Amino acid sequence: MNKIISVLAIVFLASGCREKDKAGKELDTPTTGEITIAVDESLKPLFQAEVEAFEGLYQYAHIKTKFTSEAKAIKDLLKDSVRLAVVTRKLYPQEKQQLDSLKINGAQILVAKEGIALIANKENPDSLITWKQVTSILQGETSQWKQLYPASTLGDIQVVFDNPQSGIIRYLTDTLQLQKLPSYCFAASTNEEVFAHVSKTKNAIGLIGLSWISDNDDPSANRFLKSIKVMGIATDDDYVKPYKAYIMMKKYPLSRNVFILSREARTGLGSGFLAFVASDKGQRIVLKAGLVPATAPVRLVEINRAPLQKIVSE
């Protein structure tokens, strides 16, 4: 939180300054200029909205966004091909050391918390699964649907991810301490291809970033939801789906953090965009997208499902 306040303060103070390079060319500022950023493709719907809102506020700012794998986004950041990387982990020590050696104290700011959704074919009768069963599948111990549900006729299990260098795959292998995934797990190229495969393959399970299906006002999200079903996951007696309340309360097991990593050595457009995403306006976009804001409070409403007693007046 203190880091975010510091970034906002620096951007405010620097917004009126116009620095120049050695050739006399004006450099980008927190609200003007052009930069390129890289975003994990599983976060595409959320950061399309953030970029559109930022550019709508600042007409002289242009952010070119490369939607790619998490591994490629961080690689591009380290080799100075992009100013910011939006991913679901912080830099590893050796990566941070690489920036430190260049005298770049890159920011690593938490901006949201999101979930990884498990999706299944519409005709799959089983949409509930335990976390123990999920881990058994990913560890290669369960490869048949009948091992999960004895009456199932779906045959072999297929598990499809968004990208071979996906942040989703990295998250799962790190969380479950896996050396590799079993042969019935394979990667597509994009989240759209995961939806397409699951929608036409009865025995498939897909893993996608939550922001692809969590904004009820997004026509694309509603179209995707019509083609698949979202599975509920249980860690105890309750099956929960990746709703923001369950993510915030840590009841949904496939939850992860979203970070913006910066390599800016000065206060430029990258700092301006980072400050915007961390600000009230940027965090409201996170909330509307169905994710959990990192800096704004989320209101939780508990519904009492007990039957109402009819009060009969005398």
C-alpha positions as CSV (number, residue, x, y, z in Angstrom):
1,M,0.0,0.0,0.0
2,N,2.8,2.4,0.9
3,K,4.5,1.7,-2.5
4,I,1.3,2.5,-4.3
5,I,0.9,5.8,-2.5
6,S,4.5,6.7,-3.3
7,V,4.0,6.0,-7.0
8,L,0.8,8.1,-7.0
9,A,2.7,11.0,-5.3
10,I,5.6,10.8,-7.7
11,V,3.3,10.8,-10.8
12,F,1.4,13.8,-9.5
13,L,4.6,15.8,-8.9
14,A,6.1,14.9,-12.2
15,S,3.0,15.3,-14.4
16,G,3.9,18.9,-15.2
17,C,7.5,18.2,-16.2
18,R,8.7,17.5,-19.7
19,E,12.1,15.8,-19.7
20,K,14.2,15.5,-22.9
21,D,16.7,12.9,-24.0
22,K,20.3,13.7,-25.1
23,A,19.0,14.5,-28.6
24,G,16.5,17.0,-27.3
25,K,13.5,14.9,-28.0
26,E,10.7,15.1,-25.4
27,L,10.3,12.0,-23.4
28,D,7.0,10.4,-22.4
29,T,5.4,11.7,-19.2
30,P,2.9,10.0,-16.8
31,T,0.1,11.1,-19.1
32,T,1.6,11.6,-22.6
33,G,3.7,9.7,-25.1
34,E,3.7,6.1,-26.3
35,I,5.0,2.9,-24.7
36,T,4.6,-0.8,-25.1
37,I,3.6,-3.2,-22.3
38,A,3.2,-6.9,-22.1
39,V,0.2,-8.7,-20.5
40,D,-0.3,-12.3,-19.7
41,E,-3.0,-13.3,-22.2
42,S,-5.2,-14.9,-19.4
43,L,-5.7,-11.3,-18.1
44,K,-6.6,-9.8,-21.5
45,P,-10.2,-8.7,-20.9
46,L,-9.3,-6.8,-17.7
47,F,-6.3,-5.0,-19.1
48,Q,-8.0,-4.1,-22.4
49,A,-10.5,-2.3,-20.2
50,E,-7.8,-0.6,-18.1
51,V,-5.9,0.6,-21.2
52,E,-9.1,1.9,-22.9
53,A,-10.1,3.8,-19.8
54,F,-6.6,5.3,-19.3
55,E,-6.3,6.4,-22.9
56,G,-9.9,7.8,-22.7
57,L,-8.8,10.1,-19.9
58,Y,-5.4,11.1,-21.4
59,Q,-5.8,11.7,-25.2
60,Y,-2.1,12.1,-25.7
61,A,-1.2,8.8,-24.1
62,H,-1.0,5.6,-26.2
63,I,-0.2,2.2,-24.7
64,K,0.6,-0.5,-27.2
65,T,-0.4,-3.8,-25.5
66,K,1.2,-7.2,-26.3
67,F,-0.9,-10.1,-25.1
68,T,1.4,-13.0,-24.7
69,S,2.4,-15.7,-22.2
70,E,3.6,-14.9,-18.7
71,A,7.1,-16.2,-19.4
72,K,7.4,-14.1,-22.6
73,A,6.1,-11.0,-20.9
74,I,8.7,-11.2,-18.2
75,K,11.4,-12.0,-20.7
76,D,10.5,-9.0,-22.8
77,L,10.6,-6.8,-19.7
78,L,14.1,-8.0,-18.7
79,K,15.5,-7.4,-22.2
80,D,13.9,-3.9,-22.4
81,S,11.4,-4.7,-25.1
82,V,8.5,-3.5,-23.0
83,R,8.1,-0.9,-20.2
84,L,5.7,-2.9,-18.0
85,A,4.7,-6.6,-17.6
86,V,1.4,-7.6,-16.2
87,V,1.7,-11.1,-14.8
88,T,0.7,-13.3,-11.8
89,R,4.0,-13.5,-10.0
90,K,6.8,-11.3,-8.7
91,L,10.2,-11.4,-10.3
92,Y,12.4,-14.3,-9.1
93,P,15.6,-13.2,-7.2
94,Q,17.8,-13.7,-10.2
95,E,15.5,-11.7,-12.4
96,K,15.3,-8.8,-9.8
97,Q,19.1,-8.9,-9.6
98,Q,19.3,-8.4,-13.4
99,L,17.4,-5.1,-13.1
100,D,19.3,-4.1,-10.0
101,S,22.6,-4.5,-11.9
102,L,21.2,-1.8,-14.3
103,K,20.4,0.5,-11.4
104,I,16.7,0.0,-12.1
105,N,14.7,-0.4,-8.9
106,G,11.6,-1.8,-10.7
107,A,8.3,-1.5,-9.0
108,Q,6.3,-4.8,-8.4
109,I,2.8,-3.7,-7.4
110,L,-0.1,-5.9,-6.5
111,V,-3.2,-4.6,-8.4
112,A,-5.7,-7.4,-8.2
113,K,-6.6,-11.0,-7.1
114,E,-8.2,-13.3,-9.5
115,G,-9.2,-16.9,-9.9
116,I,-8.5,-19.6,-12.5
117,A,-11.8,-21.1,-13.6
118,L,-12.3,-24.8,-14.5
119,I,-14.7,-25.1,-17.4
120,A,-16.5,-28.2,-18.8
121,N,-18.6,-29.1,-21.8
122,K,-22.3,-28.2,-21.6
123,E,-23.2,-31.9,-22.0
124,N,-21.0,-33.1,-19.2
125,P,-23.4,-34.1,-16.4
126,D,-20.7,-33.6,-13.7
127,S,-19.9,-30.0,-12.9
128,L,-18.7,-30.5,-9.3
129,I,-15.2,-31.6,-8.4
130,T,-13.1,-31.7,-5.2
131,W,-9.7,-30.0,-4.9
132,K,-8.3,-33.5,-4.1
133,Q,-9.7,-34.8,-7.4
134,V,-8.2,-31.8,-9.3
135,T,-4.8,-32.4,-7.9
136,S,-5.1,-36.1,-8.6
137,I,-5.8,-35.3,-12.3
138,L,-2.8,-32.9,-12.6
139,Q,-0.5,-35.3,-10.8
140,G,-1.3,-38.1,-13.3
141,E,-3.1,-40.3,-10.9
142,T,-6.6,-39.9,-12.4
143,S,-7.0,-40.1,-16.2
144,Q,-10.5,-41.5,-16.6
145,W,-13.8,-39.8,-15.8
146,K,-15.1,-43.0,-14.3
147,Q,-12.4,-42.8,-11.6
148,L,-14.1,-39.6,-10.5
149,Y,-17.7,-40.6,-11.2
150,P,-18.2,-44.4,-11.5
151,A,-21.3,-44.0,-13.7
152,S,-19.6,-41.7,-16.2
153,T,-19.3,-42.8,-19.9
154,L,-17.0,-39.9,-21.0
155,G,-13.8,-42.1,-21.1
156,D,-10.4,-40.4,-21.0
157,I,-10.0,-37.0,-19.3
158,Q,-8.5,-34.2,-21.4
159,V,-7.1,-31.0,-19.7
160,V,-6.5,-28.0,-21.9
161,F,-4.6,-24.8,-21.0
162,D,-4.2,-21.5,-22.8
163,N,-0.5,-21.5,-23.6
164,P,2.6,-23.7,-23.2
165,Q,4.3,-20.9,-21.2
166,S,1.1,-20.0,-19.5
167,G,1.0,-18.3,-16.1
168,I,-1.7,-20.8,-15.3
169,I,0.6,-23.8,-15.9
170,R,3.3,-22.1,-13.9
171,Y,0.9,-21.4,-11.0
172,L,-0.2,-25.0,-10.9
173,T,3.2,-26.6,-11.2
174,D,4.5,-24.3,-8.5
175,T,1.5,-24.8,-6.2
176,L,1.5,-28.6,-6.6
177,Q,5.3,-28.9,-6.9
178,L,5.0,-30.8,-10.2
179,Q,8.0,-31.5,-12.4
180,K,5.7,-31.8,-15.4
181,L,2.1,-32.3,-16.3
182,P,0.7,-35.7,-17.5
183,S,0.3,-36.5,-21.2
184,Y,-3.4,-35.9,-21.3
185,C,-2.8,-32.2,-20.4
186,F,-2.0,-30.0,-23.4
187,A,-1.8,-26.3,-24.3
188,A,-3.8,-24.4,-27.0
189,S,-2.6,-21.0,-28.0
190,T,-5.2,-18.7,-26.5
191,N,-8.1,-18.6,-24.1
192,E,-10.5,-18.4,-27.0
193,E,-9.1,-21.8,-28.3
194,V,-9.6,-23.3,-24.8
195,F,-13.3,-22.3,-25.0
196,A,-13.6,-23.7,-28.5
197,H,-12.0,-27.0,-27.6
198,V,-14.1,-27.5,-24.5
199,S,-17.4,-26.5,-26.1
200,K,-17.0,-29.3,-28.7
201,T,-15.3,-31.9,-26.6
202,K,-17.4,-33.7,-24.0
203,N,-14.6,-35.2,-22.0
204,A,-12.4,-32.0,-21.8
205,I,-11.7,-29.7,-18.8
206,G,-10.3,-26.3,-19.6
207,L,-8.5,-23.8,-17.3
208,I,-8.9,-20.1,-18.1
209,G,-8.3,-16.7,-16.5
210,L,-11.5,-15.6,-14.6
211,S,-11.7,-12.2,-16.3
212,W,-12.7,-13.9,-19.6
213,I,-16.1,-14.8,-18.1
214,S,-16.6,-12.6,-15.0
215,D,-18.0,-9.3,-16.4
216,N,-21.7,-9.7,-16.9
217,D,-21.8,-6.6,-19.1
218,D,-19.3,-8.0,-21.6
219,P,-20.9,-9.6,-24.6
220,S,-17.9,-11.8,-25.2
221,A,-18.0,-13.1,-21.7
222,N,-21.7,-13.9,-22.0
223,R,-21.1,-15.7,-25.3
224,F,-18.4,-17.8,-23.8
225,L,-20.6,-18.7,-20.8
226,K,-23.3,-20.0,-23.2
227,S,-20.9,-22.5,-24.7
228,I,-19.5,-24.1,-21.5
229,K,-20.3,-24.6,-17.8
230,V,-18.1,-23.4,-14.9
231,M,-17.2,-26.2,-12.4
232,G,-17.5,-25.8,-8.7
233,I,-14.5,-26.9,-6.6
234,A,-14.7,-28.1,-3.0
235,T,-11.9,-28.0,-0.4
236,D,-14.2,-29.1,2.4
237,D,-18.0,-29.6,2.3
238,D,-18.9,-26.7,0.1
239,Y,-18.5,-26.4,-3.6
240,V,-17.6,-22.9,-4.7
241,K,-17.1,-21.2,-8.0
242,P,-14.6,-18.4,-8.7
243,Y,-16.7,-15.6,-7.4
244,K,-14.8,-12.6,-6.0
245,A,-16.2,-13.1,-2.5
246,Y,-14.8,-16.6,-2.3
247,I,-11.5,-15.5,-3.8
248,M,-11.2,-12.7,-1.2
249,M,-12.1,-15.0,1.7
250,K,-9.6,-17.6,0.3
251,K,-12.3,-20.2,-0.1
252,Y,-11.7,-20.8,-3.8
253,P,-8.5,-22.9,-4.1
254,L,-7.4,-21.7,-7.6
255,S,-6.7,-18.0,-6.6
256,R,-3.7,-15.9,-7.6
257,N,-2.3,-12.4,-7.4
258,V,-2.0,-10.0,-10.3
259,F,1.2,-7.8,-10.4
260,I,2.4,-5.0,-12.6
261,L,6.2,-5.1,-12.9
262,S,8.0,-2.0,-14.1
263,R,11.5,-1.4,-15.4
264,E,11.1,2.4,-15.6
265,A,14.2,4.2,-14.3
266,R,12.3,7.5,-14.2
267,T,8.7,8.7,-13.9
268,G,7.2,8.1,-17.4
269,L,4.0,6.8,-19.0
270,G,4.5,3.4,-17.4
271,S,4.4,4.9,-14.0
272,G,1.3,6.9,-15.0
273,F,-0.5,3.8,-16.1
274,L,0.5,1.8,-13.1
275,A,-0.7,4.6,-10.8
276,F,-4.0,4.7,-12.7
277,V,-4.6,0.9,-12.3
278,A,-3.8,1.2,-8.6
279,S,-6.1,4.3,-8.2
280,D,-9.8,4.3,-7.3
281,K,-10.8,4.4,-10.9
282,G,-8.5,1.6,-11.9
283,Q,-9.6,-0.6,-9.0
284,R,-13.3,0.0,-9.8
285,I,-12.5,-1.5,-13.2
286,V,-11.0,-4.5,-11.5
287,L,-14.2,-4.8,-9.3
288,K,-16.5,-4.5,-12.3
289,A,-14.5,-7.2,-14.1
290,G,-15.4,-9.6,-11.3
291,L,-12.0,-9.7,-9.7
292,V,-10.9,-8.6,-6.3
293,P,-9.2,-5.1,-6.1
294,A,-5.9,-5.0,-4.3
295,T,-6.5,-1.6,-2.7
296,A,-10.2,-1.0,-2.7
297,P,-12.6,-2.6,-0.2
298,V,-15.0,-5.2,-1.4
299,R,-18.5,-5.3,0.2
300,L,-19.6,-8.8,1.2
301,V,-23.3,-9.4,1.7
302,E,-24.4,-12.5,3.6
303,I,-27.7,-14.0,2.6
304,N,-29.7,-15.8,5.3
305,R,-31.2,-18.8,3.5
306,A,-33.3,-19.9,6.5
307,P,-37.1,-20.0,5.8
308,L,-39.0,-16.9,6.7
309,Q,-41.5,-17.4,9.5
310,K,-44.9,-16.0,8.7
311,I,-45.9,-13.6,11.4
312,V,-49.6,-13.8,12.1
313,S,-51.0,-10.9,13.9
314,E,-53.7,-11.6,16.5
